[in-house]
């Protein structure tokens, strides 16, 4: 099992804490969903690529 840091490095995922007023924080992060099948990386789907390409990706993964 890969650690969170190893997964981020392997798949080019960015995530970092951004300090907010009052001691809170937000997380600035990559806007992609990583998909896997049988525990293995299969694809990524970006939130800004539109519904049709995302649906095509999911259909391809479902076989």
C-alpha positions in Angstrom: 0.0 0.0 0.0 1.4 3.4 -1.0 1.5 6.3 1.5 -0.3 9.5 0.7 3.0 11.2 -0.2 3.9 8.3 -2.6 0.6 8.4 -4.3 0.8 12.2 -4.8 4.3 11.9 -6.2 3.5 9.0 -8.5 0.4 10.6 -10.0 1.4 14.2 -10.0 -1.2 15.2 -7.4 -0.6 18.5 -5.6 -2.0 19.3 -2.1 -0.9 21.8 0.5 -2.4 23.5 3.5 -3.1 27.3 3.1 -3.3 29.2 6.4 -6.6 31.1 7.0 -7.5 33.8 9.5 -8.3 32.5 13.0 -5.9 29.5 12.8 -8.0 27.6 10.3 -6.7 26.3 7.0 -7.9 25.4 3.5 -6.4 22.8 1.2 -5.2 23.9 -2.2 -5.3 20.7 -4.3 -5.4 19.1 -7.7 -8.9 18.8 -9.2 -8.8 15.3 -10.6 -10.4 12.1 -9.6 -8.2 9.1 -9.8 -9.9 5.8 -10.8 -8.7 2.4 -10.1 -9.7 -1.1 -10.9 -8.7 -4.1 -8.8 -6.5 -1.7 -6.7 -4.5 -0.6 -9.7 -4.4 2.9 -11.2 -6.6 3.1 -14.3 -7.4 6.7 -15.3 -7.9 10.2 -14.1 -10.9 12.4 -14.7 -10.6 16.2 -14.5 -13.5 18.2 -13.1 -13.1 20.7 -16.0 -13.1 18.3 -18.9 -16.8 18.0 -19.3 -19.4 15.3 -18.8 -19.0 13.4 -22.2 -15.3 12.7 -21.8 -15.7 11.7 -18.2 -18.6 9.4 -19.0 -16.5 7.8 -21.8 -13.7 7.1 -19.4 -16.1 5.5 -16.9 -17.7 3.4 -19.6 -14.3 2.2 -20.7 -13.3 1.3 -17.2 -16.5 -0.6 -16.7 -15.7 -2.7 -19.7 
